[in-house]
Amino acid sequence: MKHSYNTISASVLLLCVRALEVTVSQSSVQVARGQAAILPCTFTTSAALNNLYIIWMVTPLSNANQPEQVIIYQGGQVFSLANHMNGRVGFVATMPSTSASIFINNTQLSDTGTYQCLVNNLPDRGGRNIGVIGLTVLVPPSIPTCRLQGELNVGSDIMLMCGSDEGIPTPTYSWEKLESVPRLPHTAMQDQMQGTVTLRNISTSTSGLYQCTASNAIGKSTCLLNVQVVAPQPQSAGLIAGTIATGVLAVIICALLVVVTLFYWKNKNKYEEDEIPNEIREDDLPPKRSSSVKAFHADASSSENDTLTSTNTYNSRYWHNPKPNYDTNSYTRLQRATSLQTFSRGHRAGCHSTAT
């Protein structure tokens, strides 16, 4: 009888020890940014909830090496510990309760991470008092940017590119030409992950309005790109003739400029040579002496002979040097000597008449 009592007591004690067990109904939760997320966590216990202790922790995806405390229930009070979640997190049920689920309002990208729900309720103890759940905050693709790479000339290759700055999970992209069948030429090469499409050997039929759609699990957005291929302009005979005429006119103008320049420099050099001053200057020849002056030379006095000798010396120098450098004073002295000779002859003639 005593042995049976001990067996029953051991079984009850073992049941009490293993009574606490935490259960998580789903391993991950996904929610769009800005929406509310509920992280489910429940537990079973055979003990009263007087000593219930619950703590939620998170390991952020952005900082996996630094776990943070989110919220705690202890001694009948709730404590919100995460600063970036202050006012946005709380328990779903009124505590104390066997539901340890929490809600997070207005979810942000920083809320993404791995959450742990840890429960203790003395005197119950259990091996599975922790539940793990992942939270992923999804972001729809932002409005993508459409752009073109390449020259819009007939026969060229171009690439249409599209990309969104935000999007979780990573968006995929698809291109199409609006109001066209097929949506893209059969030669087009599209990369939906990179958001590009390559159009080869384009023509005027390639022109049109193209749309890129970025999409992921929770949304999509689009952008438009207008493609206008430039057709080559035909060159008419008149245009060709005008081009030739312009070239000929340019050659003629260049030739005229060369001729005018050479003529200018030639005349300029000649003018500079004419402007060089001549240091040898020719004066007018002295007036010729009459026969009466020559007769008077024979009768002149010695002083007069000296004067004539000086004059003859001057004449001799003049004829031996056809281009002497005369000055005005020399010519003036010659005139005075000639006048003196004339005066002396007249005076002597007067004397002869008086004697007769």
Contacts in CASP RR format, 6 or more apart in sequence:
PFRMAT RR
TARGET T0000
AUTHOR 0000-0000-0000
METHOD contacts of the structure
MODEL  1
MKHSYNTISASVLLLCVRALEVTVSQSSVQVARGQAAILPCTFTTSAALN
NLYIIWMVTPLSNANQPEQVIIYQGGQVFSLANHMNGRVGFVATMPSTSA
SIFINNTQLSDTGTYQCLVNNLPDRGGRNIGVIGLTVLVPPSIPTCRLQG
ELNVGSDIMLMCGSDEGIPTPTYSWEKLESVPRLPHTAMQDQMQGTVTLR
NISTSTSGLYQCTASNAIGKSTCLLNVQVVAPQPQSAGLIAGTIATGVLA
VIICALLVVVTLFYWKNKNKYEEDEIPNEIREDDLPPKRSSSVKAFHADA
SSSENDTLTSTNTYNSRYWHNPKPNYDTNSYTRLQRATSLQTFSRGHRAG
CHSTAT
15 46 0 8 1.000
16 46 0 8 1.000
16 47 0 8 1.000
16 123 0 8 1.000
16 124 0 8 1.000
17 124 0 8 1.000
17 125 0 8 1.000
17 126 0 8 1.000
18 126 0 8 1.000
18 127 0 8 1.000
19 44 0 8 1.000
19 45 0 8 1.000
19 46 0 8 1.000
19 47 0 8 1.000
19 124 0 8 1.000
19 126 0 8 1.000
20 43 0 8 1.000
20 44 0 8 1.000
20 45 0 8 1.000
20 46 0 8 1.000
20 47 0 8 1.000
20 119 0 8 1.000
20 120 0 8 1.000
20 121 0 8 1.000
20 124 0 8 1.000
20 125 0 8 1.000
20 126 0 8 1.000
20 127 0 8 1.000
20 129 0 8 1.000
21 43 0 8 1.000
21 44 0 8 1.000
21 126 0 8 1.000
21 127 0 8 1.000
21 128 0 8 1.000
21 129 0 8 1.000
22 41 0 8 1.000
22 42 0 8 1.000
22 43 0 8 1.000
22 100 0 8 1.000
22 117 0 8 1.000
22 118 0 8 1.000
22 119 0 8 1.000
22 128 0 8 1.000
22 129 0 8 1.000
22 130 0 8 1.000
22 131 0 8 1.000
23 41 0 8 1.000
23 42 0 8 1.000
23 43 0 8 1.000
23 44 0 8 1.000
23 131 0 8 1.000
24 40 0 8 1.000
24 41 0 8 1.000
24 117 0 8 1.000
24 131 0 8 1.000
24 132 0 8 1.000
24 133 0 8 1.000
25 40 0 8 1.000
25 42 0 8 1.000
26 40 0 8 1.000
26 133 0 8 1.000
27 132 0 8 1.000
27 133 0 8 1.000
27 134 0 8 1.000
28 133 0 8 1.000
28 134 0 8 1.000
28 135 0 8 1.000
28 136 0 8 1.000
29 37 0 8 1.000
29 38 0 8 1.000
29 39 0 8 1.000
29 133 0 8 1.000
29 134 0 8 1.000
29 135 0 8 1.000
29 136 0 8 1.000
30 135 0 8 1.000
30 136 0 8 1.000
30 138 0 8 1.000
30 217 0 8 1.000
31 37 0 8 1.000
31 107 0 8 1.000
31 135 0 8 1.000
31 136 0 8 1.000
31 137 0 8 1.000
31 138 0 8 1.000
32 107 0 8 1.000
32 137 0 8 1.000
32 138 0 8 1.000
32 139 0 8 1.000
32 140 0 8 1.000
32 218 0 8 1.000
33 107 0 8 1.000
33 108 0 8 1.000
33 109 0 8 1.000
33 137 0 8 1.000
33 138 0 8 1.000
33 139 0 8 1.000
34 106 0 8 1.000
34 107 0 8 1.000
34 108 0 8 1.000
34 137 0 8 1.000
35 106 0 8 1.000
35 107 0 8 1.000
36 103 0 8 1.000
36 104 0 8 1.000
36 105 0 8 1.000
36 106 0 8 1.000
36 107 0 8 1.000
37 103 0 8 1.000
37 104 0 8 1.000
37 107 0 8 1.000
37 111 0 8 1.000
37 135 0 8 1.000
37 137 0 8 1.000
38 92 0 8 1.000
38 101 0 8 1.000
38 102 0 8 1.000
38 103 0 8 1.000
39 56 0 8 1.000
39 101 0 8 1.000
39 102 0 8 1.000
39 103 0 8 1.000
39 104 0 8 1.000
39 115 0 8 1.000
39 117 0 8 1.000
39 133 0 8 1.000
39 134 0 8 1.000
39 135 0 8 1.000
40 101 0 8 1.000
40 133 0 8 1.000
41 56 0 8 1.000
41 99 0 8 1.000
41 100 0 8 1.000
41 101 0 8 1.000
41 102 0 8 1.000
41 117 0 8 1.000
41 119 0 8 1.000
41 131 0 8 1.000
41 133 0 8 1.000
42 98 0 8 1.000
42 99 0 8 1.000
42 100 0 8 1.000
42 101 0 8 1.000
43 98 0 8 1.000
43 100 0 8 1.000
43 119 0 8 1.000
43 121 0 8 1.000
43 129 0 8 1.000
44 98 0 8 1.000
45 98 0 8 1.000
45 121 0 8 1.000
45 124 0 8 1.000
46 124 0 8 1.000
47 121 0 8 1.000
47 122 0 8 1.000
47 123 0 8 1.000
47 124 0 8 1.000
49 96 0 8 1.000
49 97 0 8 1.000
49 98 0 8 1.000
49 121 0 8 1.000
51 75 0 8 1.000
51 120 0 8 1.000
51 121 0 8 1.000
51 122 0 8 1.000
51 123 0 8 1.000
52 73 0 8 1.000
52 75 0 8 1.000
52 76 0 8 1.000
52 95 0 8 1.000
52 96 0 8 1.000
52 119 0 8 1.000
52 120 0 8 1.000
52 121 0 8 1.000
53 72 0 8 1.000
53 73 0 8 1.000
53 74 0 8 1.000
53 75 0 8 1.000
53 119 0 8 1.000
53 120 0 8 1.000
53 121 0 8 1.000
54 72 0 8 1.000
54 73 0 8 1.000
54 74 0 8 1.000
54 91 0 8 1.000
54 95 0 8 1.000
54 100 0 8 1.000
54 117 0 8 1.000
54 118 0 8 1.000
54 119 0 8 1.000
54 120 0 8 1.000
55 69 0 8 1.000
55 71 0 8 1.000
55 72 0 8 1.000
55 73 0 8 1.000
55 74 0 8 1.000
55 118 0 8 1.000
56 69 0 8 1.000
56 70 0 8 1.000
56 71 0 8 1.000
56 72 0 8 1.000
56 100 0 8 1.000
56 102 0 8 1.000
56 115 0 8 1.000
56 116 0 8 1.000
56 117 0 8 1.000
56 118 0 8 1.000
57 67 0 8 1.000
57 68 0 8 1.000
57 69 0 8 1.000
57 70 0 8 1.000
57 115 0 8 1.000
57 116 0 8 1.000
57 118 0 8 1.000
58 67 0 8 1.000
58 68 0 8 1.000
58 70 0 8 1.000
58 82 0 8 1.000
58 113 0 8 1.000
58 114 0 8 1.000
58 115 0 8 1.000
58 116 0 8 1.000
58 135 0 8 1.000
59 66 0 8 1.000
59 67 0 8 1.000
59 68 0 8 1.000
59 113 0 8 1.000
59 114 0 8 1.000
59 116 0 8 1.000
60 66 0 8 1.000
60 68 0 8 1.000
60 110 0 8 1.000
60 112 0 8 1.000
60 113 0 8 1.000
61 112 0 8 1.000
61 113 0 8 1.000
61 114 0 8 1.000
62 110 0 8 1.000
62 112 0 8 1.000
68 81 0 8 1.000
68 82 0 8 1.000
69 81 0 8 1.000
69 82 0 8 1.000
70 80 0 8 1.000
70 81 0 8 1.000
70 82 0 8 1.000
70 85 0 8 1.000
70 89 0 8 1.000
70 102 0 8 1.000
70 115 0 8 1.000
71 78 0 8 1.000
71 79 0 8 1.000
71 80 0 8 1.000
71 81 0 8 1.000
71 82 0 8 1.000
71 89 0 8 1.000
71 90 0 8 1.000
71 91 0 8 1.000
71 102 0 8 1.000
72 78 0 8 1.000
72 79 0 8 1.000
72 81 0 8 1.000
73 79 0 8 1.000
73 91 0 8 1.000
73 95 0 8 1.000
73 96 0 8 1.000
73 100 0 8 1.000
76 95 0 8 1.000
76 96 0 8 1.000
78 90 0 8 1.000
78 91 0 8 1.000
78 95 0 8 1.000
80 86 0 8 1.000
80 87 0 8 1.000
80 89 0 8 1.000
80 90 0 8 1.000
82 89 0 8 1.000
84 108 0 8 1.000
84 110 0 8 1.000
85 104 0 8 1.000
85 111 0 8 1.000
87 105 0 8 1.000
88 104 0 8 1.000
88 105 0 8 1.000
88 106 0 8 1.000
89 102 0 8 1.000
89 103 0 8 1.000
89 104 0 8 1.000
89 105 0 8 1.000
90 102 0 8 1.000
90 103 0 8 1.000
90 104 0 8 1.000
91 97 0 8 1.000
91 99 0 8 1.000
91 100 0 8 1.000
91 101 0 8 1.000
91 102 0 8 1.000
91 103 0 8 1.000
92 99 0 8 1.000
92 101 0 8 1.000
92 102 0 8 1.000
92 103 0 8 1.000
93 99 0 8 1.000
93 101 0 8 1.000
100 117 0 8 1.000
100 119 0 8 1.000
104 111 0 8 1.000
104 135 0 8 1.000
107 135 0 8 1.000
107 137 0 8 1.000
108 137 0 8 1.000
109 137 0 8 1.000
109 139 0 8 1.000
109 168 0 8 1.000
111 135 0 8 1.000
111 137 0 8 1.000
112 135 0 8 1.000
112 136 0 8 1.000
112 137 0 8 1.000
113 134 0 8 1.000
113 135 0 8 1.000
113 136 0 8 1.000
114 132 0 8 1.000
114 133 0 8 1.000
114 134 0 8 1.000
114 135 0 8 1.000
115 132 0 8 1.000
115 133 0 8 1.000
115 134 0 8 1.000
115 135 0 8 1.000
116 130 0 8 1.000
116 131 0 8 1.000
116 132 0 8 1.000
117 130 0 8 1.000
117 131 0 8 1.000
117 132 0 8 1.000
117 133 0 8 1.000
118 129 0 8 1.000
118 130 0 8 1.000
118 131 0 8 1.000
119 129 0 8 1.000
119 130 0 8 1.000
120 129 0 8 1.000
136 168 0 8 1.000
137 168 0 8 1.000
138 168 0 8 1.000
138 169 0 8 1.000
138 216 0 8 1.000
138 217 0 8 1.000
138 218 0 8 1.000
139 166 0 8 1.000
139 167 0 8 1.000
139 168 0 8 1.000
139 218 0 8 1.000
140 167 0 8 1.000
140 216 0 8 1.000
140 218 0 8 1.000
140 219 0 8 1.000
140 220 0 8 1.000
140 221 0 8 1.000
141 164 0 8 1.000
141 166 0 8 1.000
141 167 0 8 1.000
141 171 0 8 1.000
141 214 0 8 1.000
141 215 0 8 1.000
141 216 0 8 1.000
141 219 0 8 1.000
141 220 0 8 1.000
141 221 0 8 1.000
142 164 0 8 1.000
142 165 0 8 1.000
142 166 0 8 1.000
142 167 0 8 1.000
142 214 0 8 1.000
142 221 0 8 1.000
143 164 0 8 1.000
143 221 0 8 1.000
143 222 0 8 1.000
143 223 0 8 1.000
144 162 0 8 1.000
144 163 0 8 1.000
144 164 0 8 1.000
144 171 0 8 1.000
144 173 0 8 1.000
144 212 0 8 1.000
144 214 0 8 1.000
144 221 0 8 1.000
144 222 0 8 1.000
144 223 0 8 1.000
145 162 0 8 1.000
145 163 0 8 1.000
145 164 0 8 1.000
145 223 0 8 1.000
146 160 0 8 1.000
146 161 0 8 1.000
146 162 0 8 1.000
146 210 0 8 1.000
146 212 0 8 1.000
146 223 0 8 1.000
146 224 0 8 1.000
146 225 0 8 1.000
147 160 0 8 1.000
147 161 0 8 1.000
147 162 0 8 1.000
147 225 0 8 1.000
148 158 0 8 1.000
148 159 0 8 1.000
148 160 0 8 1.000
148 161 0 8 1.000
148 225 0 8 1.000
148 227 0 8 1.000
149 158 0 8 1.000
149 159 0 8 1.000
149 161 0 8 1.000
150 156 0 8 1.000
150 157 0 8 1.000
150 158 0 8 1.000
150 159 0 8 1.000
151 158 0 8 1.000
152 158 0 8 1.000
152 202 0 8 1.000
152 227 0 8 1.000
152 228 0 8 1.000
152 229 0 8 1.000
152 230 0 8 1.000
153 202 0 8 1.000
153 229 0 8 1.000
153 230 0 8 1.000
153 232 0 8 1.000
154 202 0 8 1.000
154 203 0 8 1.000
154 204 0 8 1.000
154 229 0 8 1.000
154 230 0 8 1.000
154 231 0 8 1.000
154 232 0 8 1.000
155 201 0 8 1.000
155 202 0 8 1.000
155 203 0 8 1.000
156 201 0 8 1.000
156 202 0 8 1.000
157 198 0 8 1.000
157 199 0 8 1.000
157 200 0 8 1.000
157 201 0 8 1.000
157 202 0 8 1.000
158 198 0 8 1.000
158 199 0 8 1.000
158 202 0 8 1.000
158 227 0 8 1.000
159 196 0 8 1.000
159 197 0 8 1.000
159 198 0 8 1.000
159 199 0 8 1.000
160 175 0 8 1.000
160 196 0 8 1.000
160 197 0 8 1.000
160 198 0 8 1.000
160 199 0 8 1.000
160 210 0 8 1.000
160 212 0 8 1.000
160 225 0 8 1.000
160 227 0 8 1.000
161 195 0 8 1.000
161 196 0 8 1.000
162 173 0 8 1.000
162 175 0 8 1.000
162 195 0 8 1.000
162 196 0 8 1.000
162 212 0 8 1.000
162 214 0 8 1.000
162 223 0 8 1.000
163 171 0 8 1.000
163 173 0 8 1.000
163 195 0 8 1.000
163 212 0 8 1.000
163 214 0 8 1.000
164 171 0 8 1.000
164 214 0 8 1.000
164 221 0 8 1.000
167 216 0 8 1.000
168 216 0 8 1.000
169 216 0 8 1.000
169 217 0 8 1.000
170 193 0 8 1.000
170 216 0 8 1.000
171 214 0 8 1.000
171 215 0 8 1.000
171 216 0 8 1.000
171 220 0 8 1.000
172 192 0 8 1.000
172 193 0 8 1.000
172 214 0 8 1.000
172 215 0 8 1.000
172 216 0 8 1.000
173 192 0 8 1.000
173 193 0 8 1.000
173 194 0 8 1.000
173 195 0 8 1.000
173 212 0 8 1.000
173 213 0 8 1.000
173 214 0 8 1.000
174 190 0 8 1.000
174 192 0 8 1.000
174 212 0 8 1.000
174 213 0 8 1.000
174 215 0 8 1.000
175 184 0 8 1.000
175 188 0 8 1.000
175 190 0 8 1.000
175 195 0 8 1.000
175 197 0 8 1.000
175 210 0 8 1.000
175 211 0 8 1.000
175 212 0 8 1.000
176 183 0 8 1.000
176 184 0 8 1.000
176 210 0 8 1.000
176 211 0 8 1.000
176 213 0 8 1.000
177 183 0 8 1.000
177 184 0 8 1.000
177 208 0 8 1.000
177 209 0 8 1.000
177 210 0 8 1.000
177 211 0 8 1.000
178 208 0 8 1.000
178 209 0 8 1.000
178 210 0 8 1.000
178 211 0 8 1.000
179 209 0 8 1.000
180 208 0 8 1.000
184 190 0 8 1.000
184 197 0 8 1.000
184 199 0 8 1.000
185 199 0 8 1.000
185 206 0 8 1.000
187 199 0 8 1.000
187 200 0 8 1.000
187 201 0 8 1.000
188 197 0 8 1.000
188 198 0 8 1.000
188 199 0 8 1.000
189 197 0 8 1.000
189 198 0 8 1.000
189 200 0 8 1.000
190 196 0 8 1.000
190 197 0 8 1.000
190 198 0 8 1.000
191 197 0 8 1.000
195 212 0 8 1.000
199 206 0 8 1.000
202 229 0 8 1.000
203 229 0 8 1.000
204 229 0 8 1.000
204 231 0 8 1.000
206 227 0 8 1.000
206 229 0 8 1.000
207 227 0 8 1.000
207 228 0 8 1.000
207 229 0 8 1.000
208 226 0 8 1.000
208 227 0 8 1.000
208 228 0 8 1.000
209 224 0 8 1.000
209 225 0 8 1.000
209 226 0 8 1.000
209 227 0 8 1.000
210 224 0 8 1.000
210 225 0 8 1.000
210 226 0 8 1.000
210 227 0 8 1.000
211 222 0 8 1.000
211 223 0 8 1.000
211 224 0 8 1.000
211 225 0 8 1.000
212 222 0 8 1.000
212 223 0 8 1.000
212 224 0 8 1.000
212 225 0 8 1.000
213 220 0 8 1.000
213 221 0 8 1.000
213 222 0 8 1.000
214 220 0 8 1.000
214 221 0 8 1.000
214 222 0 8 1.000
215 221 0 8 1.000
279 325 0 8 1.000
280 323 0 8 1.000
280 325 0 8 1.000
281 325 0 8 1.000
281 326 0 8 1.000
282 323 0 8 1.000
282 326 0 8 1.000
283 326 0 8 1.000
283 327 0 8 1.000
283 331 0 8 1.000
284 331 0 8 1.000
285 318 0 8 1.000
286 315 0 8 1.000
286 318 0 8 1.000
286 331 0 8 1.000
286 334 0 8 1.000
287 338 0 8 1.000
289 338 0 8 1.000
292 345 0 8 1.000
293 338 0 8 1.000
293 341 0 8 1.000
293 342 0 8 1.000
293 345 0 8 1.000
296 341 0 8 1.000
296 342 0 8 1.000
296 344 0 8 1.000
296 345 0 8 1.000
297 304 0 8 1.000
297 305 0 8 1.000
297 308 0 8 1.000
297 341 0 8 1.000
299 345 0 8 1.000
299 348 0 8 1.000
300 307 0 8 1.000
300 308 0 8 1.000
300 341 0 8 1.000
300 344 0 8 1.000
301 344 0 8 1.000
304 340 0 8 1.000
304 341 0 8 1.000
304 344 0 8 1.000
307 337 0 8 1.000
307 340 0 8 1.000
307 341 0 8 1.000
308 337 0 8 1.000
308 341 0 8 1.000
310 337 0 8 1.000
311 334 0 8 1.000
311 337 0 8 1.000
311 338 0 8 1.000
314 330 0 8 1.000
314 334 0 8 1.000
317 324 0 8 1.000
318 324 0 8 1.000
END
